[in-house]
Amino acid sequence: MVVQKSIGETIVDLRLKVGKKRADIARETGLDYRSLQRLEQGDPMPLVSTVLLLAAALETTPDKIIMPAWEAWNEAGQPDFAGEP
């Protein structure tokens, strides 16, 4: 869960940094508003295609969304993903 939570927090941080509302990002990516809300809350793990869409809408690159999650995972001792979707 540490990875999803980190990705969600990063999405929120980047969205606020570019001054966009959740509805703006949902419209630009084609994601359902509720789905984006759930991603920002850390559930579920986003698909690679979703990360690519989000990166474009957030005016960034996919690594800026993924790397903080990788760092959090390493700091947590690389926990097993068993039981995670």
Secondary structure as the mmCIF struct_conf table of DSSP 4:
data_model
#
loop_
_struct_conf.conf_type_id
_struct_conf.id
_struct_conf.beg_label_comp_id
_struct_conf.beg_label_asym_id
_struct_conf.beg_label_seq_id
_struct_conf.end_label_comp_id
_struct_conf.end_label_asym_id
_struct_conf.end_label_seq_id
HELX_RH_AL_P HELX_RH_AL_P1 VAL A 2 LYS A 17
TURN_TY1_P TURN_TY1_P1 VAL A 18 GLY A 19
HELX_RH_AL_P HELX_RH_AL_P2 ARG A 22 THR A 29
TURN_TY1_P TURN_TY1_P2 GLY A 30 GLY A 30
HELX_RH_AL_P HELX_RH_AL_P3 TYR A 33 GLU A 40
TURN_TY1_P TURN_TY1_P3 GLN A 41 GLY A 42
BEND BEND1 PRO A 44 PRO A 44
HELX_LH_PP_P HELX_LH_PP_P1 MET A 45 LEU A 47
HELX_RH_AL_P HELX_RH_AL_P4 VAL A 48 ALA A 57
TURN_TY1_P TURN_TY1_P4 LEU A 58 GLU A 59
BEND BEND2 THR A 60 THR A 60
HELX_RH_AL_P HELX_RH_AL_P5 PRO A 62 GLU A 75
TURN_TY1_P TURN_TY1_P5 ALA A 76 GLY A 77
TURN_TY1_P TURN_TY1_P6 ALA A 82 GLY A 83
#
